[in-house]
Amino acid sequence: MLRKSLLRLSRDERVREAVLNAPGAPELVSRFVAGSTTDQVVAVADDLISKGLLVIVDLLGEEAHDTAAQDEV
């Protein structure tokens, strides 16, 4: 039940904006999330690799039901 409630909240654009704009959120999130688009993630990964770091990219999404869309990434 909690999972369904959290997923429903995660789809609400107003909740998403409130969380992303909360004080300290950008600093906290940027440490663990490279970006929300492929281009952003690739840029961050390239930067880390150029500094000699190893990179693993995970696509998160509990609601990823479309296999074709997953294959595009």
Secondary structure, DSSP 8 states (H G I E B T S, - for coil): -HHHHHHHHHT-HHHHHHHHTSTTHHHHHHHH---SSHHHHHHHHHHHHHTT---------TT---HHHHHH-
